[in-house]
Amino acid sequence: MARVINTASAQMGPISRSETRRDTVRRLIEMMREAKARGAELVVFPELAFTTFFPRWLIEDEAELDSFYETEMPGPETAPLFEEAKKLGIGFNVGYAELVHEQGKKRRYNTAILVDPGGEIVGKYRKVHLPGHDAPQPGRTHQHLEKRYFEPGNLGFGVWRAYGGVMGMCICNDRRWPETYRVMGLQGVEMVMLGYNTPYDHTQHPDIDSLTQFHNHLSMQAGAYQNATWVVGTAKCGVEEGSNMVGQSVIVSPSGEIVAMASTIGDEVITARCDLDIGKRYRETIFDFARHREPDAYRLIVERKGAVPPPM
Amino acid sequence: MARVINTASAQMGPISRSETRRDTVRRLIEMMREAKARGAELVVFPELAFTTFFPRWLIEDEAELDSFYETEMPGPETAPLFEEAKKLGIGFNVGYAELVHEQGKKRRYNTAILVDPGGEIVGKYRKVHLPGHDAPQPGRTHQHLEKRYFEPGNLGFGVWRAYGGVMGMCICNDRRWPETYRVMGLQGVEMVMLGYNTPYDHTQHPDIDSLTQFHNHLSMQAGAYQNATWVVGTAKCGVEEGSNMVGQSVIVSPSGEIVAMASTIGDEVITARCDLDIGKRYRETIFDFARHREPDAYRLIVERKGAVPPPM
């Protein structure tokens, strides 16, 4: 019996700084309806989908900074998205800035949740790999202050049984790190959902930045193939507050092949029929981890954080 | 000051079962000379470069099996390759079946060595990820008995300072596993050399096997990009004893881009000017491991060998 998730990736064009959550949620709902109308039972939205990508600015006023975060999910402004999902009977994955008080401290995370078609949150993930800097860098037209505004996620790379499969999440820069997919792969993940906001000037080296689209896809395709999992990558893209961000949202098969891709840099829904059993054939042959992996040879991956070249 | 290694990948067409080591070494020497004439100071040969790919057969006679292994390196038949390298002042990487007595036992490894332009062995690697089976599989026209004829390498993924950079090796199936490159990346590797023998029917699933070329490149390109290293991948290819093997030997930049690729499935030398400092720009930005990796979140990679999905 085929195990299929009809899946949508709902790419977003820019969100201006002045756009309200009410407006943004309306855009998300419109795409959710389209996804449902096209047969999807799950729709994947971008990272930080309710506001503009605020880490591009140094924001020193704490109340102003807080205004970009959600203190409850759903909250008054995001609840309509959950209600619509329940009404339509479609699940979703969405990213947002999360502000919580934990262990007596105000904590900020770059978070994503998985919501089932009944409107219930079934999984939460907090971004582990924070890119950028913790202080403004001279000479940049746009900052990238994720290391200032978030702490690394403390929930690990979890997976959840939902939609008839094993579902995992990661966010944006996580997709470049093979460890991300592997930790989920070792938990039998069958679909990794991720959203991203990726400016073309993220490294400030023109030779690297000119390859942003290629690197975006290469990372997701390798993660999919090497872990026999579907990967659904959803961009917020286009020119947002002067920052030019990559689109090319994709749905990637466990073969590593891109089977659906956005053709615009605006709000756009793409869909694919994701047969989870495609991954099974890889897991039983070339990527039968139990037969082929050699963890003793991998110890450095956890024993060492930075690279240490041999002495000269 | 640019740190450049002018590098050649010397792809081999088929080696028949009846071909002698003397004949094979002559082919290798011919390509070594061409590599040198085209400015290379290092040439990368395939996996198991001195004989046909014997794991495709069940060989029950121990003396016959032993005949495919090298008991010394260089030995009488392989020494001319070392002598020619020394004469030309070019280094090389080559793979061979290694038979040794260690800890009172006869041991078999799928091995590669790095030889400097003076003809001295400076590094040895034994293949960690052995694909295939330890017993013949019914219904296969060609077996893949690496798990029968070799034990997993016991030297780890080392790196060596040579050619002005940090050099690493792996072999064939190792290239599909992100752990391979990452362990070397954590030692600052700047060039990974690897040879492969990859039949198109390696999984026996036509939908997977038809993507053999794509998967070959995807794995090496991702490994290069995600670890900011050059990757030189050299095939033994073409139709060898009825087995159809993938070519498309490549030199991959730390950007993940293929900068040189073989255009035949026979003996063919490709070259590239490999500037090690291209990798430096990646290591100082997006892949600054010390700033961005989160090893605590990766523990499962070493704690678990096989995948364990969550309970139903």
Interface residues (C-beta under 8 A of the other chain):
Chain A: V128 H129 L130 P131 P152 G153 G156 F157 V159 W160 R161 V166 N173 R176 W177 P178 E179 R182 V183 G185 L186 Q187 G188 H202 T203 Q204 H205 D207 I208 L211 F214 H215 L218 S219 Q221 A222 Y225 Q226 S255 G256 E257 I278 R281 Y282 R283 T285 I286 F287 D288 F289 A290 R291 H292 R293 E294 P295 D296 A297 Y298 R299 L300 I301 V302 E303 R304 K305 G306 A307 V308 P309 P310 M312
Chain B: V128 H129 L130 P131 P152 G153 G156 F157 V159 W160 R161 V166 N173 R176 W177 P178 E179 R182 V183 G185 L186 Q187 G188 H202 T203 Q204 H205 D207 I208 L211 F214 H215 L218 S219 Q221 A222 Y225 Q226 S255 G256 E257 I278 R281 Y282 R283 T285 I286 F287 D288 F289 A290 R291 H292 R293 E294 P295 D296 A297 Y298 R299 L300 I301 V302 E303 R304 K305 G306 A307 V308 P309 P310 M312
